[in-house]
């Protein structure tokens, strides 16, 4: 789902970055946020609503909402739309309020 050809813009190849999502090794690109890397991989459900369990995805892309909150390296409520992708991070979907007990 990554844009490769565009009539006006050019997208140079960027260095691959490997990370883990839900226990599987996946790959994004240098300069991606966590959410944009997942979206480019076709992963559009980032979390689930607390009350009804409905899927949530990329929404505001500026860190104002909580639709992209995920567990990143065990830390809950990380806004993945504004968090840069880094090598080796472990990302999981969040299904609750993210309160550690």
N, C-alpha and C positions, 0 to 999 in steps of 0.2 A: 504494500500500500504506500510505499515511498514514491514520491514524484521523481521521475527520472527525465522525462522529456517535457519541455514547456516551450511554447512559441516565443516567449520574450525573455524568460529568466534562464540562468544556467545554474546547475547544481554540481559543484565539483565533488569528486569522490572524497570521502572523509574516512579517517582511520576507524576500523571496527573496534568496538568495546564489548567484551564478553561479561555477562552477568547472569544471575539466576532468577527465574520467575517461577513461583509455585514448585520449586524443586528441580526445574529443568534448566539446562544451560541454553541461553539465548544470546542474541547479538544485536546491539544497537550501533550507533555511529557517534563519533566525537562531535560534541556540540548539541546532542539531543538532550532533552529532559527525560526523566524516567517515563512519563506518560506518553511523550511523542515517540519514544523508541518502541514502547508496547503497541501503540496505535499503528506504527509502521509494520509491525509484525502481524497485524490483523487482530490484536487483542484489544477489544473495545470496552469490555466490562472491567472496571478497575476496582469497584467495591459494590456493596449492596446496602440498600437503605435499612436502617435499624429496625423500624417497626414492621414493614411489610416484606422486607427481603428482596425488593426490586433492584435490578441491576443499575449501576451508575457508571457513567463514563466521562470522557473529556467534555467539560461544559464551559467554564469561563476562561480557562487557560491563563489566568493572571493571579491565581492564588486566593481569590475572594470567597469561593464557595467551598464545600467539603466533598464534592463528588469524586475527586481523585485521591482522597485520603487512603493511604495504604500502609502496610507494615514494611519498613525498610530497615534491614539489619536488626530486626526485633523491636524497633522503635515505632510506636503507633502514631497515627494521625499525621503522617508526612504528606504534605501537599506535593504530589509528584508532578504536577504540571509546571512547577517552578523549581524543582530540585534537579540539578544536573546529574546526568548519568555518569557513574564512575565505575571503573573496572572492579569486578568481583562482588558487587553488592548483591544482597539477597532480598528480593521483593516478593511480597505475598498480598493477596487481596484481603481487605479488612471487612469483617462481617458484623462487627459490634461497635461500641463506642470507643474502643481502643484504650480502655482503662486497664492498666496492668494491675493484677492482684498479687 
